[in-house]
């Protein structure tokens, strides 16, 4: 009996779920289970001996719940993309629902009497995108709370079509307003139940088009996000621009089958690392690989394309023992928190390539024109 129990506990340790308190195979992580204080994300964590979707689910849960418990805020580098990716893993491991509830509380509690101001314009984008993409992936229906947050988003849109967005020098997600506008456009384009055709959305999207016209993309990452948005919202990029962007992205695939986040930023004039070292463009990582694969599928590249299949092989071979896919912070070493978004994108990439159950992002739509 003792040897059987020892083998069972060893198996739990192997998949990284034996952190106290001990968790059974299908018991979701909760806020009570995770520690306070952000765990270190390092490049020297060993590669897992075998890819595990359950380990990925547990890592995403731990990272998002830990951020929620420690920081108490919604953010694009951790819990936004957690909400986008987590439904793909629910048949493998249920989640506690606490991150979703936390996002809903922005509308139900924090903004019950007074909504965000224009200077806080990024909040309804992050919260609205998280709830909306989660709805699209999980139920295919736009929830009332997500609809209300998207409606609030338009009330803090600037006259130039943009929103105030954090500039923490954390490229590519928290450094300029352009990224925030693409996330807003993407959320509205993905939103179920025809939300993009509502009067407020149509007016807001027209202002977004004006913003993009007067604020051209600064990097391949910007252009890739625009191409993705244009699949869901017309008037943002042409078919020719989408083809050119896809070709640029695919040309950057590295020998091992992955992509580097920094390689998407090298044409951004004036963008340099805080330590003045050159951008690391020759090391594949989770964010670069995941985001390129997701966008490539959205732009119509079939899942069985040899380049995407090499990407799948890289993802399956480079998961870390904790369940994450590591990504070095490309410009400013901020704890490599982009690894959390990168791990979520890795899950989405596996989903859109048929390795995980499908959803809104698992069904590539023909580009709109």
Buried (B, 14 or more C-beta within 10 A) or exposed (E): EEEEEEEEEEEBEBBBBBBEEEBEEEBBBBBEBBEEEBEEBEEEBEEBEEBBBBBBBBBBBBBBBBBBBBEEEBBBBBBBBBBBBBBBBBEBBBBBEBBBEBBBBBBEEEBEEEBBEEEEBBBBBBBBBBBBBBBBBBEEEBBEBBBBBBBBBBBBBBEEBBBBBBEEEBBBBBBBBBBBBBBBBBBBBBBBBEBBEBEBBEEBBEBBBBBBEEBEBBBBBBBBBBBBBBBBBBBBBEEEBBBBBBEBBBEBBBEBBBBBBBBBBBBBEEBEBEEEEEBBBEBBBBBBBBBBBBBBBBBBBEBEBEBBEBBBEBBBBBBBBBBBBBBBBBBBEBBBBBBBBBBBBBBBBBBBBBBBBEBBBBEBEEBEE
